[in-house]
């Protein structure tokens, strides 16, 4: 509801063309932020897989204790 009120206020003050341009700019910025988020998510996933595939010394000790080595 707030968005439609704000859009109407901007349209009265500046015109509908400016509202359209503002919405286009906001959509483009949102799209870029979504792409950036996907890239960071992919990097985070890679780091997590790398951490899980190479256990540290404490994890190796626990595994040995469980296996009875």
PATOR-246264 format. One line per 10 residues: number of its first residue (from 1); their letters; for each residue x, y, z of N, C-alpha, C, O, CB. Coordinates in nm, 2 decimals. Glycine has a CB too. Layout:
NUM) a) X,Y,Z,X,Y,Z,X,Y,Z,X,Y,Z,X,Y,Z; ...
//
This chain:
1) xxxxxxxxxx) 0.08,-0.12,0.00,0.00,0.00,0.00,0.09,0.13,0.00,0.05,0.22,-0.07,-0.09,0.00,0.12; 0.20,0.12,0.07,0.28,0.24,0.08,0.35,0.26,-0.06,0.36,0.38,-0.09,0.39,0.21,0.18; 0.38,0.16,-0.13,0.44,0.18,-0.26,0.35,0.25,-0.36,0.39,0.33,-0.44,0.48,0.04,-0.32; 0.22,0.21,-0.36,0.13,0.27,-0.45,0.10,0.42,-0.41,0.09,0.51,-0.50,-0.01,0.20,-0.45; 0.10,0.45,-0.28,0.08,0.59,-0.24,0.20,0.67,-0.28,0.19,0.78,-0.32,0.06,0.59,-0.09; 0.32,0.61,-0.26,0.44,0.68,-0.29,0.45,0.70,-0.44,0.49,0.81,-0.49,0.57,0.61,-0.24; 0.42,0.60,-0.52,0.42,0.62,-0.67,0.32,0.72,-0.71,0.35,0.80,-0.80,0.38,0.48,-0.73; 0.20,0.73,-0.65,0.11,0.84,-0.69,0.16,0.97,-0.65,0.14,1.07,-0.73,-0.03,0.81,-0.62; 0.22,0.99,-0.54,0.28,1.11,-0.49,0.39,1.16,-0.59,0.40,1.28,-0.63,0.33,1.11,-0.35; 0.47,1.07,-0.63,0.58,1.10,-0.72,0.52,1.14,-0.86,0.57,1.23,-0.92,0.68,0.99,-0.73
11) xxxxxxxxxx) 0.42,1.07,-0.90,0.36,1.09,-1.03,0.30,1.23,-1.03,0.30,1.30,-1.13,0.25,0.99,-1.06; 0.23,1.27,-0.92,0.18,1.41,-0.91,0.29,1.51,-0.91,0.27,1.62,-0.98,0.09,1.42,-0.79; 0.39,1.49,-0.84,0.50,1.58,-0.83,0.59,1.59,-0.95,0.62,1.70,-1.00,0.58,1.55,-0.71; 0.63,1.48,-1.01,0.72,1.48,-1.12,0.67,1.42,-1.25,0.73,1.45,-1.36,0.84,1.39,-1.08; 0.56,1.35,-1.25,0.50,1.29,-1.37,0.52,1.14,-1.38,0.61,1.08,-1.31,0.57,1.36,-1.49; 0.44,1.08,-1.46,0.44,0.93,-1.47,0.57,0.88,-1.53,0.61,0.76,-1.50,0.32,0.88,-1.54; 0.63,0.95,-1.62,0.75,0.91,-1.68,0.86,0.89,-1.58,0.94,0.79,-1.59,0.79,1.01,-1.79; 0.87,0.98,-1.49,0.97,0.97,-1.38,0.95,0.85,-1.29,1.04,0.78,-1.24,0.98,1.10,-1.30; 0.82,0.82,-1.26,0.79,0.70,-1.18,0.83,0.58,-1.26,0.88,0.49,-1.19,0.63,0.70,-1.15; 0.80,0.57,-1.39,0.84,0.46,-1.47,1.00,0.44,-1.46,1.05,0.33,-1.44,0.79,0.47,-1.61
21) xxxxxxxxxx) 1.07,0.55,-1.48,1.22,0.54,-1.48,1.27,0.50,-1.34,1.36,0.42,-1.33,1.27,0.68,-1.52; 1.21,0.55,-1.24,1.25,0.51,-1.10,1.22,0.37,-1.08,1.31,0.30,-1.02,1.17,0.60,-1.00; 1.11,0.32,-1.12,1.08,0.17,-1.10,1.18,0.09,-1.19,1.22,-0.02,-1.14,0.94,0.14,-1.14; 1.21,0.13,-1.30,1.31,0.06,-1.39,1.44,0.05,-1.32,1.51,-0.05,-1.32,1.32,0.12,-1.53; 1.49,0.17,-1.27,1.62,0.17,-1.20,1.62,0.08,-1.07,1.71,0.01,-1.05,1.65,0.32,-1.16; 1.51,0.09,-1.00,1.50,0.00,-0.88,1.50,-0.15,-0.92,1.56,-0.23,-0.85,1.38,0.03,-0.80; 1.43,-0.18,-1.02,1.43,-0.32,-1.07,1.57,-0.37,-1.11,1.61,-0.48,-1.08,1.33,-0.34,-1.19; 1.64,-0.28,-1.18,1.78,-0.31,-1.23,1.87,-0.33,-1.11,1.95,-0.42,-1.10,1.83,-0.20,-1.32; 1.86,-0.24,-1.01,1.94,-0.25,-0.89,1.91,-0.38,-0.82,2.00,-0.45,-0.77,1.92,-0.13,-0.80; 1.78,-0.42,-0.80,1.74,-0.54,-0.74,1.80,-0.66,-0.81,1.84,-0.75,-0.75,1.59,-0.55,-0.73
31) xxxxxxxxxx) 1.79,-0.66,-0.94,1.84,-0.77,-1.02,1.99,-0.79,-1.00,2.04,-0.90,-0.98,1.81,-0.75,-1.17; 2.07,-0.68,-1.00,2.21,-0.68,-0.97,2.24,-0.74,-0.83,2.34,-0.82,-0.82,2.28,-0.55,-0.99; 2.16,-0.70,-0.73,2.18,-0.75,-0.60,2.16,-0.90,-0.59,2.22,-0.97,-0.52,2.10,-0.67,-0.50; 2.06,-0.94,-0.66,2.03,-1.09,-0.67,2.14,-1.17,-0.73,2.18,-1.27,-0.68,1.90,-1.11,-0.74; 2.20,-1.11,-0.84,2.31,-1.18,-0.90,2.43,-1.18,-0.81,2.50,-1.29,-0.80,2.35,-1.11,-1.03; 2.45,-1.08,-0.74,2.56,-1.07,-0.64,2.54,-1.17,-0.53,2.64,-1.24,-0.49,2.58,-0.93,-0.58; 2.42,-1.18,-0.48,2.39,-1.28,-0.38,2.41,-1.42,-0.42,2.46,-1.50,-0.35,2.25,-1.27,-0.33; 2.38,-1.45,-0.55,2.40,-1.59,-0.60,2.55,-1.62,-0.61,2.60,-1.73,-0.58,2.34,-1.60,-0.74; 2.63,-1.52,-0.65,2.78,-1.54,-0.66,2.84,-1.57,-0.52,2.92,-1.66,-0.50,2.85,-1.42,-0.72; 2.79,-1.49,-0.42,2.85,-1.51,-0.28,2.80,-1.65,-0.23,2.87,-1.71,-0.16,2.80,-1.40,-0.19
41) xxxxxxxxxx) 2.68,-1.69,-0.26,2.63,-1.82,-0.22,2.71,-1.93,-0.28,2.74,-2.03,-0.21,2.48,-1.83,-0.26; 2.75,-1.91,-0.41,2.83,-2.02,-0.47,2.97,-2.02,-0.41,3.02,-2.13,-0.39,2.84,-1.99,-0.62; 3.03,-1.91,-0.37,3.16,-1.91,-0.31,3.15,-1.97,-0.17,3.24,-2.04,-0.13,3.21,-1.77,-0.30; 3.04,-1.94,-0.10,3.02,-2.00,0.03,3.00,-2.15,0.03,3.06,-2.22,0.11,2.90,-1.93,0.10; 2.93,-2.20,-0.07,2.91,-2.34,-0.09,3.05,-2.41,-0.12,3.07,-2.52,-0.07,2.81,-2.37,-0.20; 3.13,-2.35,-0.21,3.26,-2.41,-0.24,3.35,-2.41,-0.11,3.41,-2.51,-0.09,3.33,-2.32,-0.35; 3.35,-2.31,-0.03,3.43,-2.31,0.09,3.38,-2.41,0.19,3.46,-2.48,0.25,3.42,-2.17,0.15; 3.25,-2.43,0.20,3.19,-2.53,0.29,3.23,-2.67,0.24,3.27,-2.75,0.33,3.04,-2.52,0.29; 3.22,-2.70,0.11,3.26,-2.83,0.06,3.41,-2.85,0.08,3.45,-2.96,0.12,3.23,-2.84,-0.09; 3.49,-2.75,0.07,3.64,-2.77,0.09,3.67,-2.79,0.23,3.75,-2.87,0.27,3.71,-2.64,0.04
51) xxxxxxxxxx) 3.59,-2.73,0.32,3.62,-2.75,0.47,3.57,-2.89,0.51,3.63,-2.95,0.59,3.54,-2.64,0.55; 3.46,-2.93,0.45,3.41,-3.07,0.49,3.50,-3.18,0.43,3.51,-3.29,0.48,3.27,-3.08,0.44; 3.56,-3.15,0.31,3.64,-3.26,0.25,3.78,-3.27,0.31,3.84,-3.38,0.29,3.65,-3.23,0.10; 3.83,-3.17,0.38,3.96,-3.18,0.44,3.94,-3.15,0.59,3.95,-3.04,0.64,4.06,-3.08,0.38; 3.92,-3.26,0.67,3.89,-3.24,0.81,4.02,-3.20,0.89,4.13,-3.23,0.85,3.84,-3.37,0.88; 4.00,-3.12,0.99,4.11,-3.07,1.07,4.16,-3.18,1.17,4.10,-3.29,1.17,4.07,-2.94,1.15; 4.26,-3.15,1.25,4.32,-3.25,1.34,4.22,-3.30,1.44,4.22,-3.41,1.48,4.44,-3.19,1.40; 4.14,-3.21,1.50,4.05,-3.24,1.60,3.94,-3.34,1.55,3.91,-3.44,1.61,3.97,-3.12,1.66; 3.90,-3.32,1.42,3.80,-3.41,1.36,3.86,-3.55,1.34,3.80,-3.65,1.36,3.74,-3.35,1.23; 3.99,-3.55,1.29,4.06,-3.67,1.27,4.07,-3.75,1.40,4.06,-3.87,1.40,4.19,-3.65,1.21
61) xxxxxxxxx) 4.10,-3.68,1.51,4.12,-3.75,1.64,3.99,-3.81,1.68,3.98,-3.92,1.73,4.17,-3.65,1.75; 3.88,-3.74,1.66,3.74,-3.79,1.70,3.71,-3.91,1.62,3.66,-4.01,1.67,3.64,-3.69,1.68; 3.74,-3.91,1.49,3.72,-4.02,1.40,3.80,-4.15,1.44,3.75,-4.26,1.44,3.75,-3.99,1.26; 3.92,-4.12,1.48,4.01,-4.23,1.53,3.95,-4.29,1.66,3.95,-4.41,1.67,4.15,-4.18,1.55; 3.91,-4.20,1.75,3.85,-4.25,1.87,3.73,-4.34,1.85,3.71,-4.44,1.92,3.82,-4.13,1.97; 3.64,-4.29,1.76,3.52,-4.37,1.73,3.55,-4.50,1.67,3.49,-4.60,1.70,3.43,-4.29,1.64; 3.65,-4.50,1.58,3.69,-4.63,1.51,3.77,-4.72,1.60,3.79,-4.84,1.56,3.77,-4.59,1.38; 3.82,-4.67,1.71,3.91,-4.75,1.80,4.05,-4.76,1.76,4.12,-4.85,1.80,3.85,-4.89,1.81; 4.10,-4.66,1.68,4.24,-4.67,1.63,4.33,-4.61,1.73,4.45,-4.60,1.71,4.25,-4.59,1.50
//
